[in-house]
Each structure stands twice: as structure tokens, then as C-alpha cells.
Amino acid sequence: MQKKASRTEYREAPCGRFWGALPTAAAILCACALFSSCRSSLKIEVRADAASFSYSAQAGAAFLETISAISGNSASAADGAAPLFDAKEIQALFQEAGFVNVAVDARSDGGAAAAFRHGALEKSGIDISGWFPENQRNALEEAGLLRRKSRNPPSEAPDATLSVTAETLRGLYSALPGKLQSYLDLFMAPTFSGEAMSDEEYLDLIATVYGSALADEISAAEISLSLVSPRGRQVVTVPLLRLLNFTEPVELSV
């Protein structure tokens, strides 16, 4: 019986044929930035007639190295390389998902290769914020991920509940614009594909396609979830892997 390769052995696995099927490296840039960052946070604040969100993510070394290779920029590339994130494209995608007044601050230091070469990890990341008025369609509420209490008639229910389950995450996937769905597809996440596999099997799959360094980075990544209303605040930090290969619900209420 052939010995199963370790993630270290997967590190140098070729992936050119896989990338040939993708539209552009920009898709990988956006997907990695939004969904596989080393440190990320999502804050949702609910008010009387509207709610806002803010998302922040910082790129890790493996992410930058992977994107540098995919985009064709070597570590010796000039500082004038293409920006790491396309702020206008990301803004348009979030507006299409039902959010208004979307602001995107894409932090990069001269492109993926330059950021990696200079070790500019603190400068390579993304901040996204926006609003979703009451009674206006948006992806979070359409998916059931966020529930706001009705003000008519008055209710003693919590102002809002953030319910993260396999069903609401799949609902979010369905409610997103097609391009954001295609970005999520790059991660082959069992939560969205419905395929049953262990965390180790999933990380081995990521390592096969993207390299073991990025798999290890995803394994160690965490996301902070915050829900805020006039009544108070709840915060929880969960492993990113728990969301990509969903195992246990997370619920916040304020």
C-alpha cells in the first residue's frame, strides 16, 4: 500500500493545470483576502432603522507567497507590480450583495511580490465596511445568518441574532453574487460543497492544490465575530477551519 503523502510532501505539488481553468489571478486574490487571512474580524452593529458591518483581514506570508507565484510576479519583481487587491471590484461585489455606502480600504505595498519581499505583512490586508437599511434585501439576512427583531409590534426579543450554522452559511453562499460564489469555490470548502471529509482530509486537499504553507495558515487562522446593539455586545473567536468544514453552530444575541 502506498504511503499517504504528508502536507510537507505536498508542498511542491504542481498546480498549473488547475490554475489554467481559472479566469484570472484576481479571483484568487479576492478569495484569499476575504476568506483565508491569518487574522480577520467581522463586526455587525444593529441600530433602530439600519445595521452596519465592518470586516478586516490581514494577509499572511503563505498567502502573499502563493499569490506572488500565481500572478507570475517573482520575489524580485519591481515595486510597480499590480495592486494586491482590486478595491473597486470588491466594492461593486458587496453592493451587488445588497449593501450600501460600501467602503474598501485595500492595503498593499506595491503588489504581492513586493509585499512578500519586503515583509510588509502589516501593510497587506483589507478593510470593508457598509450599511444595510431595514427592509432592504441583503445577503446576510436573506441567508438567515442575521435576524433583526421586528419593531412593529414591539417585542422583547433580542435586537439581533447572528446564527452561524451549516444551513445559514450555505444560504449565504446562495445569496451572494455569482462572482463571489466562484471565489468561495476556490477553497473547495465542504461547508459549501456538501462533501463529507475530516479536517485533515480537507487540509490535505488544500495542500495538494495550493501548497502546505497555505494549508497550515488556514489551519491556524481565526476569525473574530462581534454583534453589537444598544443593549450590549457579544464577541466570539472561532477557527476559520470550523467555518470552512462546519462542525458546530455559533450563535450570538444582543
C-alpha positions, 0 to 999 in steps of 0.5 A: 500500500502506498504511503499517504503523502504528508502536507510537507510532501505536498508542498511542491505539488504542481498546480498549473493545470488547475490554475489554467481553468481559472479566469484570472489571478484576481479571483484568487486574490479576492478569495484569499483576502476575504476568506483565508487571512491569518487574522480577520474580524467581522463586526455587525452593529444593529441600530433602530432603522439600519445595521452596519458591518465592518470586516478586516483581514490581514494577509499572511506570508503563505498567502502573499507567497502563493499569490506572488507565484500565481500572478507570475510576479517573482520575489524580485519583481519591481515595486510597480507590480499590480495592486494586491487587491482590486478595491473597486471590484470588491466594492461593486461585489458587496453592493451587488450583495445588497449593501450600501455606502460600501467602503474598501480600504485595500492595503498593499505595498506595491503588489504581492511580490513586493509585499512578500519581499519586503515583509510588509505583512502589516501593510497587506490586508483589507478593510470593508465596511457598509450599511444595510437599511431595514427592509432592504434585501441583503445577503446576510439576512436573506441567508438567515445568518442575521435576524433583526427583531421586528419593531412593529409590534414591539417585542422583547426579543433580542435586537439581533441574532447572528446564527452561524450554522451549516444551513445559514452559511450555505444560504449565504453562499446562495445569496451572494453574487455569482462572482463571489460564489466562484471565489468561495469555490476556490477553497473547495470548502465542504461547508459549501460543497456538501462533501463529507471529509475530516479536517485533515482530509480537507487540509490535505486537499488544500495542500495538494492544490495550493501548497502546505504553507497555505494549508497550515495558515488556514489551519491556524487562522481565526476569525473574530465575530462581534454583534453589537446593539444598544443593549450590549455586545457579544464577541466570539473567536472561532477557527476559520477551519470550523467555518470552512468544514462546519462542525458546530453552530455559533450563535450570538444575541444582543 
